[in-house]
Each structure stands twice: as C-alpha cells, then as structure tokens.
Amino acid sequence: MTRLAFTRVGSGPPLVLLHALGLSRRAWDPVIPALAEHFDVLALDLPGFGESAPLPPQVEPSPAALAASVADLLDALGIRSPHLVGNSLGGWIALELAHLRPTASLTLLAPAGLWRGNTPLYDLASLRATRWVTQHATGLLYWLVKRRLGRTRVFGQAHGRPSKMSADQAHVEVDAMRTCPGFDATLAATMTRRYRAGPPINAPVSVAFGSRDLVLLPWQSRHLDELPAGTHLVTLAGCGHIPMGDNPAAVTALITAAAGCGLVASTEDTQ
C-alpha cells in the first residue's frame, strides 16, 4: 500500500478533501480552518503529489486506482462513510471512491472526467504548458507571484480571483506543480478515459463550477449525464477552476450545506 501524507484537524463527521492534478493538500488551506469547526477534516496528498509517493510502477495511476489508494488509507484510519469533497481530478476520484465504499455525501468542485470522449486537447495542452513553465521558468514564476499583478497573470486561467491569493499560497502552488513526480503518469492515465457511471451512489451529490472557470469549458467538459439522477448543480459566482482561494466562505458554505443534505440558493436539479 502506498503511504499517503495527510493533515487531520477538527472534530465531527469525517470529511475527506481530494486535490486537483498537479496540486497538493495545501490547496485546501483557505477553507480547512472553517471546515474544521464542523468536521473531522482529512486533507491528503494523492499518490505522486505533495509528500505522497507514487503508486508502484506496475500500477497505472488511473482515477479508479487512485481512489483505491485513498480507500486503503481510510480503512487504515478506521474512517467509515465519510463526506467526500474533490476538486478537478479529485472530484473524479471522489466519484470512483463512492463506488468502492459507503459515502455520506459528495461535493464535486469543477470535477474532471465529464467529457464525451477522451480528455479535450485544450485541457491537455493547458496542463502540459503549466507543468513545463513551472519546471523551466521557475525563477521567473517565483519573481512574478511575489507581486499581485504577477499572480493575476500566472493564475488567471485556473483562479477566478488570482489577485486575492497570498504570495505564499501562490509559491506553494507553483512548487506543487513543479515537483510532483506523479504528474506525467497520472495525466497519461486520464487521456483516454472519462467518468462512467458504475454501481449506484447512495449519497447526495452536489456539483459546482465557478463562473470564471477557464479550464473546464462548458461545451467540452461539463456533461452531467453519467452522474446520479438528482445531482445538484451549483454555480460559484466569481470563482475559477480552483475555487477554494477565490471565495473560501462560499466554498465552505457549499460543502457544509451539501454534507447536511441541504441545498444552497443557486442550486438547480439535474436529471
């Protein structure tokens, strides 16, 4: 079993946070303090990201395989039927995890995998370009993200309000993308896959997209037909693909409401 690094804080029902491709558990820092007031929060580094080692070389890091690794960790910690929250690839993994074990609720923030065929070329190009820049123009990026205008230029695609990011948060995000050993293999494992409905998910599902998400384009990557009937669709006004730092209060409120099986004002039902 691959050993996964994690942060665990707070008390209450268990809540598991799954980050996006190329990031780490630090992506949840803007919302963890508020969530810890209501939940036993477990933010983890997926295999090959942050401080977690990659899966063994013979195991392809598909979303289902990554979900199985998370399931092993939850079993080791004695966590049963947690609330799951995932961003981008983390949302896809949360769906796969819900097919493996009981889940109290799912909150999917800009989940990946909701395209018709293979991963759209636009998203592949964006991810590869981001990875290349972090590895080959590191000094320039560090210089830029120290400045508010620089953070706007660097993170304008993924964040709806990049000027609100702190320099420290921006530095952490650049480092996470630059250093993660699992990036290439995980990206390759998603290229010819998409999320497909599996065994019934007997938990409420909420899906949120930011109104400024420039990564998952509406006509390419937001097809909800494989999701359970009754899935609730939410718009996070002013937020981008990684919404936690754009509006921590709105993201916290969404997660808390979804975990309580309630609806938020901007939710609409999908069938």
N, C-alpha and C positions, 0 to 999 in steps of 0.2 A: 504494500500500500504506500503510495506517495504521501509523504508527510506535508501537510498544508499549514502554512503560517496563518495565524488569525489573531484578532483582537476581540475580547469579550467583555462587555460592560453592561451595567444596568440590571434591572430585575423585572420580572413579569413574564408574559408568554414569550417563547423563543421566536426571534426574528433573525433571519439569515440574509445577508447582503452579498450579492454577487456582482462583480465589477465588469466593465467592458473590456474588449480586446485591447491589449497594449497598456492597460492601466493596472492599478493595484487596489488593495483595500483602502488606501489613503484617499481614493476618490470619494469615499463616503464621509470623510471628516466633517464637511459642513453640516451634516444632518445627524451624525451619531449622538452628540450631546442631548439634543431634544428627543430623539428616539429612545435613548437610554432612560428617560423619565417614565416610559410606559412599557418597555420591553427588555427582555434579556437579549441584547444585541450581539450577534456574532457576525463580524465582518472578516472575510477570509481572502487570502490570495489564491487565485485559481492556479492549477499546476502550470509551471513555466512562467509565472508572473510574480512580481513583487519578491517576496522572500521564500516562495514555494518552488521546490524543484520540479522540473518537467516530469511527465509520465515516462515510464520506461520506453526505450527506443522502439520496442516491438509493438507498442500500443499507440495507435493513431489517435491524436487528441481531438476527436470529434465532439460536438456538444453532448452527445449521449455518454461518451467515455468520461468527459469532464464532470458530468452530472453524477456518474457512478463514483468518482473520486470524492465528490462532496458528500455523497450518501455514506461512504465509508467513514468520513470524519464525523458526521452527525451520529452514526452508530457508536463510534468510539467515545463520543462525549455524552451519550445517553439522551440525545435530543430527539423527541418524537413529535411528529406532526407540527413542524414549525410554520410560521408565516414566512413566505419567500418573497424577496424583492430582488429583481435583477435589472441591470441597465445594459442595453445593447446585446452583446453576446451573452452577458449574464442573464438577460431575460429569456433568451433561447434555452440556456442551461436550466433555468428555473422550470420551464415547461417540461423539459426532459426529466428533471428530478421529480416533478409531480407525478410522472408516470411510474416512478420506481418506488415511491413510498407515500404514506399519508401526508397531506399538506393542509394546513388550516386556511390559507389564502395565498393568492399570487398577485403581486403588483409588479407589472412589467413596464419599465420606463424605456421607451424607444427600443423595443425588442428587435433584435436581428432575426433573420430567418423567415420573415413574412414576405418573401418574394415568390414569383411564379415558378421560375426555373432555377438556374444557377445564380450565385451571388452577382448582382449587377456590376458591370465593368466600372461604372462610376465609383462604386464603393471600394472595389479592389484597388483602383488607381489612387483614390484618396488615402487609403490605409498604407499602401506601399510608399507613397510620396511622404507621408508623415513619418513613417519609420526611417526612410532614407535621410530626411533632413535632420532628424534627431541624432542620427549616427554620424553624419558627415558635415554638419554645420552646428555642432554642439556649442562652440564658443559664441557664435553669433546669436543663437537662440537664448543662451544664458544672459547675454547682454540685453536682448530685446525684452525678455519677460521681467526684467527688473523695472521696466517702465510701463505705465498704464497704456500708452498708445501702442507700445510694442506687444503687450498682451492682447490687445484688440486685433492686431494684425496676425499674430501667431495662432490664436484660438478662435477666430471669427467663424470658422466653419462648424466647429463642434460645440461651442458655447453661445448661448443667446445673449449673454451679458458679460463678455470676457473682461471688460474693464473693472468688474466687481471682484475679479479674482485677486487674491493677495499674491505678492511676488513669490512667497514661499510655496503656496499651492501650485502656482504655475511651474516653478522649478521642480517640484515633486512629479508633476505630470510629464514634463519633458524627460526626466530621469527614468520614469516607469516605462515609457515607450522605448527609450534608447537602450535599456539594459535587459529587457525581458527575453530570456532565452527561448521561450515557447512561442514567440510571435509567428515566425515563418511556418512552422509545422501546424499551428492552430489555424492560421489563415488558410493554408492549403487544404486542411481538413473540412473547411466550410465552403470551399469554392464551388463544389458540385452538389451541395446539399441545401435543403431548406427544411423548415419545420413542417412535419407532417403529424396530423392528429394520431394519437395512439390510444391506449386504454383510457376510459373516461376519467376526467379530472373532477373529483367530487369536492370541489372547493370554489369559492367565488374568485373570479379573475377580473382584474382591472388592468387596462392598457392605457398608457399615457404617452402622447407625443407632444413635444414642445412646438409652439407656433413658429419658432425660429430654427427648427431642426433642418440643417442643410446637408445632413449626411444621409438619412433615410428619406428619399424623395417620395412624396405621396403616391405618385403613379407607378412607382417601382417597388417599393419596399414596405407597404402598409396594407397588405391584403389579409383580411382577418378571417377568411372562410375556414381555415383549419382550426381556429380557436373554438372553445366550447360555446354552445348557444347560451345567450345571456351574459356574455362578456361585456363589461362596461368600458366604454371608450371615453377618455378624458383628454382635454386639451390644456396644456400648461402654458398660459399666456406669457410671452416674452422669454420663454426658455428654449434652449437648444437641445442638441442630442445628449449632452451630459448635463442634466438639469439641476443636479444637487447644489452646485455653487451659484447657479443663476438665481434661484429663489428657494433657499433652504426651508423657509416657513411653509411655502405651498407644497413642496415635496413631502415634508414631514406630515402635513395635514392630510395629504392624499394617502400616504402609507398607513397612517393611523386610522383613517376612515375605512380604507379597504380591509384592513385587518379586523375591524369591528363589523364587517359585512354591511357597512353603510355606504351611501352614495354621496358624492360631492356635487355641488351645484351645476358644474359644467359637464356632468356625465350624461351619456346617452347610451341606450341599449343597442347592441348589435345582435343580429340573428345569423 
